[in-house]
Amino acid sequence: MDALAVDLEVRLGRLRLPNPILVASGTFGYAREMAGLVDLTQLGGIVPKTITKLPRPGNKPWRTVETTGGMLNSIGLDNDGIDAFIAGHLPYLASAGCPIIVSIAGRDEDEFAELAGKLSGRDEVAAIELNVSCPNVSGGVDLGTNPKRCEVVVRKSREACDRPIIAKLTPNVTSVAEVAKGAEAGGADAIALINTCLGMAIDWKRRKPLLGNVMGGLSGPAIKPIALRCVYQTAQAVKTPLIGIGGIATLDDVMEFAVAGASAVQLGTVNFYDPTAATRILAALPAAVGTLGAERWTDVVGTLGGPAPVACGSPAAK
């Protein structure tokens, strides 16, 4: 297969992307910081730092701690609010030359809808990602742990806005697939999973937690097996396109998420230590797809073989 002939275009509901390689919220700033290192026009999309209705100072330090195979963060959605974002950051993002997916977080269903409404009709905004899964703020995961509430927040946001809607889910639940069903019922164009896993770090000599907020979100290679499992299980439960997130740093990681069922991926923690990873992976992606004898990226999505999944705790799993 000629790598140059491979079609990488992705369709996520109403959202069309030139390729499946995106960068995740909170790891790429507002793109200005990366413009000198990365050709932004090559990216499948940029998800800027999550914005809220009003400015937030974030959590007290420490906010980040390195761990084995990853990092813990407890930033707390530090941002200047949606009005400052629209006036000060969106114009530059619009010039990046790739799709911009704006991440928003509200305190309840109505505030999500209000934020989505402020972004409605803006050609600079390709889609909206609903961050219903942040573990670092009070109530940050409430809407993403209950399938019915997730359905409501997605539906209200979709009714308030003409942009495609992506629901970003947490792994800190009994069944992420059940919550995904709620997002699908609410009309999500795509479902992104996963956000960080709740964790903590301790200084045992001082007998104190290292993070100022005690607990934070674990990201990086350490959570990749969890993310793969969540994508695979969710792909069996819904028809809505999925975006895989969690420990993705190499071409092999991307291909694993693809065959597990992810129509696109977001690179996160890797951007902190290797901001060129996304474009390097993208350059190698056509050849990898061609290796599987496929002419289109979409031809490899969800093609994982093997036995049917067995739920942990069932007789067959013992």
N, C-alpha and C positions, 0 to 999 in steps of 0.2 A: 504494500500500500504506500503510495506517495504521500509523505507527511504533509506536503504543501497542499494536497487536495482534501485534507481532513477538515470538515466543517465543525467549528467549535461553538457555534451560536446556541444560545439557551433560551427557552421560553418558560417562564415561571408565571403561569396564569396570564395576567395582562401585561406582565413585565418581560421585555425582550432585552437580553444581554448579549454583547458581542462574543463573550467567552465566559467560562464558569469560574474564573479565578478572581475573587474579591478580597478586600482587606477588611478586617473586623473592627467594629466600634471600639473606641478606647485605645486602639493600638496604632493608629495612623494620624492622630491629632485631627486637624482640619485640613490636612494635605499640604499646607504651606511648608510644614516642617520636613516633608519628604520630597518635595519637588526637585531639589538639587541632587537627589540620589536615585530617583525612580522616574521613568517615563510614564507619567500618569495616564497618558492616552492609551497605553497598552492594557490597562487593567479592565477586568470585566465589570468592576464597580468599586466604589469607595463608600464605606459606611462610617461617617464621622462620629465623633464622641457623642454619646447620648445627651439630649437636651431636655430640660424640664420647663414648666410654665414660668417659674420665677428663678432668679439666680440661686445657686447653691454653693456654699463654701466647701462642701465635702467633709470627709471624716478627719479626725485629728491624726497626726502621725504616730507611729510609722504607718505608711499606707501600702508599702510593698515589701515583701520578704522573699528572697530566693529560697527555693526548696529543691529537694532531689527530683530532677526531671521536670522542673517547672517553676512556677512562682505563685505566691499568694498576693492578691491585691484587695485593698479596702479603700478605694478612692472615694466612694460615696457620691457618685454622679456630680462631681465638681464641674459647674458650668455657669455661664452668664445669663441663662434664660433664653427662651425662644425668640423674643423680640431682638435681642442683641445678636443672636445667631443669624436671623434673617437679614439684619442690616450689615453685620460685620463679617460674617464668614461665608454665607451662601453665595455672594457674588464671586468670590474667588473660587469656591468649589465648582461653580457653574462653568468656570473657564478651564477646568482640569482636562476636559476632552474625553471623559468617560462617565457612565451613569453614576448619579449620586443618590444613595439610599439614606434618607434621614432617619436616625434613631431617636425615638421619643419615649419618655417615661412620665406617666401621670399618677396621681395619688389614688384615683378611682376611675371607673369606666367613663364618667362624664368628662373628666379632665383629659383623658386620652383623646376622646372625641374632639374636645376643644382644641387641643394641640394639632390634631390631624386636620381640622378645619382651617387652621391658619396656614397650612401648607397646600391646601387644595388649589388647583388651577395654576400652580407654579410650574412652568416648563423646566425650570432648573432641577426640579425634584423628580427623579425617575420612579421612586417608590418610598414607602414609609415602613420602617421596622419598628414594631411595638415591643419595647423592652419590658416584658412582663415577668422578668426572671432575674433581676439584679439582687444578689444576696447581701449587698452592702448598705442598704438603706431600710429604714423601718417600713414594713409593708411592701417591700420591693418585689417579693415573689407571690404575694397573695393572689393576684389575678392569674398567675401562671401555674398554680397548683390545683386549682379547681376547674374541671372541664367546663362547667356551666358558666362560671364567671369569665373564663377565657373566651368562650363563645360570645358572650355579651360585649366584652371590650372590643373584640374584632368586629362584630356587627356594627356597633355604634361608630367605631372609627371609619369603617367603610362607608357608612351612610353619610358621614360628615365630610368625606374627602373623595375626590375623583382619582387619586393616585392608587396604584396597586399597594396592597397591604401584606406585610410579612410579619408573622408572629414568632418571636424569639423565645424559646422555652427553656425551662430549667431542668436539670437532671435530678434535682433534689426532691423527687416525688416517688411514690410507689410505682406508678406506671406513666411514663412520659407519653406513651401511645394514646392513653385515654385522654390526656389533656390535648394532644394533637387532634383528636376527633372533635373536641370542642372548637378548636381553632378552625377546623375545616367546616364545621356546621355554621360558624359565624361568617364564612365567606373569605377566608384568607387565600390570597393568591399563592403564597408559599409559606412554609414553616421552617424556621431556622433552629437548629439544635446541634450542640447544646451551649448554654451559657456555663459559667464556671461552677465547679463543685465546692460546696461549703467545706472549709477546713480552717485549721489554725496552726500557729507555731508558738513555741514556748521557750523562754530563756529560763532554764531550770535553776541556774545559779542564783538568779534574782527572784525566781519563783513568780514570774510575771509573763503575760502574753506579749509577743513581739509586736503585734498589730495594735494600734491605738483603739481599734474597734473590736478587739479580742479575736473575732473571726473574720474571714475574708473568703474570696473566691479563688480556688485553685485552677490554674490554666497551664497549658504547655503539654509536652509529650506524655506526662504522667496521666492525663485524663483521656488520651486518645482511645484506648480500649473501651472506655465507658461511652465515649461519643460514638464510636463505631456501632456499639451494641444498640444505642438509642436510635441511631439512624436506621439500622437494619430492622429493629422491631417496629418502628413507626412506619417504615415503607410497607410493611405487611398489613398495617391497620388503616391507612388512608391513601387516597388517590392524589391528594394535593402534592405538588412538587416540594422536595426537601432541599435545604441548604445545610451542608455539614460543617460543623465547627468543633474544634477541640484537638489541639496538639498537632495540627497539620503544618509540616515544615519541609517536606520533600515531595518529589514527583510520585514516589511510591505511596505516600500517605494520600495524596489526591486520588490516585487510581483506586485505592482501597475503599475510600468513601464513595466513589462513583459506583463501583460494582455492588456496594452495600445498599445503594438506593439514593444517593445524593445527586441531584441534578446540577448543583453548583456547590462551591465551598468558600469559606472565608478563612483567611490566614490571620492569626492573631498574635500570640506571644512571640512567634518567630520574628515579627517586625521590629522588636526591640533590639535584637542582636544581629539580625540580617535583613535589613529593609529591602534588599534586592531579591529576596526569595521568590516573591510573587511573579516578577517578570522572568526570572530564570526558569521557574517551573513552567510558566506559560510557553516559553520558547521550546521546551522539550515535550510538551503535551501532545502535539499532533503525532509525533513518532510513537509515543506510548499507545495512543488510541489505535494507530495503524498496526501496531504489533498484535492487537487482538483481532485484526482483520476487519475493523470497522471503518466506515467512511465518515461517520458523524459521531461527535461526542455523545449525543443522546442514545446512540446504539449500544453503548456500554453501561449506561445507567441502570442499576437494579438487575444486573445479570449474574449475581452470585449464585453459584450452584451449591450442591450438598443437601444433606437431610433437612427436613422441616425443623424449625426451632422448637425446642422443648422448654417449657416454663420451669424455672428452678422450683424445686419442692414437689414436682409431680413424680409419680411412681417411676416413670421412665428415666428421670434424672438422678435417681438414687442408686 
